[in-house]
Amino acid sequence: AFLLLPGTNQTHDLFRRQIEALARRFRVIAIEPPGCPGSAPLPDPVTVERLAESIAATMDALGIARAHGYGIHLGNK
């Protein structure tokens, strides 16, 4: 699997070309973490750990044990 994580206030649309290219070799999942449009609001208090937990929960729900990843701004933390 390959996870793509946009920065705060961005959506997975910015990864459209990367999704097409990566999908030839990987199961590509573009996650919109809390704080992104169309997702839940940022948790209060905002911590990198809490955001990481939300990504881990999404991976668990999708049955993904390990993945490559790429993120922009807060998505790369």
Secondary structure, DSSP 4 states (H G I P E B T S, - for coil): -EEEEPPTT--GGGGHHHHHHHTTTS-EEE---TTSTTSPPPPSS--HHHHHHHHHHHHHHHT-S--EEEE-GGGG-
